[in-house]
């Protein structure tokens, strides 16, 4: 439950692997949020964030890239002694990449020890719900018109009925 709503998450973990890039459109199109994960012990994984983000945006083609909800996770906080990616550097990246509408949240997790993993998914779900509400507010619904003719054909000729 998120904000008193039952939310179902369908999670595709591509692990940043190039072999999944060809499946991008099929899997990413229609996504409501994206969680980007890097390894705090591996600077290369952090450096890949931008290419993963861009690849997702190209494949998913969201209606408004600036407001699309992303969450960035620094994983493996259980290996703090091996940390090679500074937490502030990651937070600055998120701030720099944030759109005008939504800041990109940054959290640090441990999948191994289940540290903040649930909180990360709840945050992604909240952002997706909020983005959905905002997009629904922008939908223009014109006034309705009645298509049936209740007066019938008065002329007695012409028309099809």
N, C-alpha and C positions, 0 to 999 in steps of 0.2 A: 504494500500500500504506500502510495506517495501522494501527499496532499489529499487524503481520503479518497483516492482513486486507485482501483486495481490496475496495475501496470504489468504488462508482459514484455519482457526483454528478449529479443532474439539476438544473440551475440555471435559475431563472426570474428574469430581470432586468426588473422592472416600472418601474424608474427613478422610483418614487414617483408615477407618473402616474395621475391620477384615472380615466382611461379604462380602467384595468385593475381597478378596484375591483369592478366587477360580475362579474369572472371569479374573484374571490378564493376563494370556497368550492371551486370546481373545482380551482384550482391549489394552494391552500395546505393544504387538508385532507390529512392524511397526511404533511405535511412533518416531517422529522426535525431540522431546524435552520433558523435564519433569520439572514442576514447583513444588517445595516442599514448603509448607506453614506452618509456625508455628505461634502461638499466643504469642505476646510479653508479655502478662499478665499471661502466663501459662508455667512455666519451663518444665513441663512434655511433652508438645507438642514439645518443642525444643529438648529435649532428644530423642524423637522419630525420628528425622530427619534421623539418620543413618540407623535405621531399615527400614524406608520408602524407602530410597535410595537403600539399598541392595535388598529389595523386588522388587523394580522396575527393577533393573539390572537383577535379576534372571528371572523375568517374561518377560521382553522385550528382553533380550538377544541381546543387540546391538553388531554390529561387532567389535567395538572398545570402550570399557568402558571408557578409558582415555579421549577420545575426544568427548564422548556423551554430548550434551548440557543440563546442569541443570541450573536452576535459583532458588535461595532461597529467599523467601519472609517472612519478619517479619510483620505479619498483626496486625491490631488494634492500629495503632499509634494515633488514636483518643482517646485512653485511656492511654496516656503517664503517667498520675499520678499513674496508676496501673501497670506500667512496672515492670516485674520481670526477663526479659531476657535482658542482656546487649548487646547493638549493637556491641561492639567490640568483644564480645565472639562469636557472630554469624559470624562476618566477619572472625575471626580466624578459625572457623570451615570450612567455605567455602575455605579458603586458604589451609588448611590441606587436604581437600578432593579433591581439584582440580587435574585434570590429568596433565600430562606433556604438553599436547597440549592446553587445555582450562582452564582458571580460572573460577570458579563458581561465577557468579555475585550475590551480596546480595543487596536487596532493602527492604525498609520498606514502607508498604502500609496501607491504610484504605479502606477496601471494603465498609464500611458504608458511608464514605464521599468521595469515589472515588479518593483517594489520590494515585497517581502513579500506579494505576491498569492498565491503558492502556499502560503506559511506560513499565510495567513488561511484558505484552504480546508481545509488539513490540520487546523487548529485546530477549525474547524466540524465536520469529519468526526469528529475525536476526541471532541468533546463529544456529538455525536449517538450515537456508539457507546456511550459511557459512560452516557448517559441511557437508551438501549435496554437495556443490561445491568441498570441499576437498576430499570427498570420490570418486567423479566422476573423479578427477585427478588421482586417484590411480588405476582406472580400466584399465586393459590391454586389448587392442583390437588387435587381431592378423591380419596380412595381409589377404585379402580376396583371395579366389581361385575360379576359374570358374569350375562348375560341368558339364556343357554341352559339348558334344564332337562335334565340328563343322566339323571335318574331316571325320566323319562317319566310317563305318567298312571297312577297306581297304582290308582285307584278303578274303572277300567273304564268309567265313565260320566261324563258331564259334560265340560266343557272344549271346546275347539275342535279339538283335534288327536288 
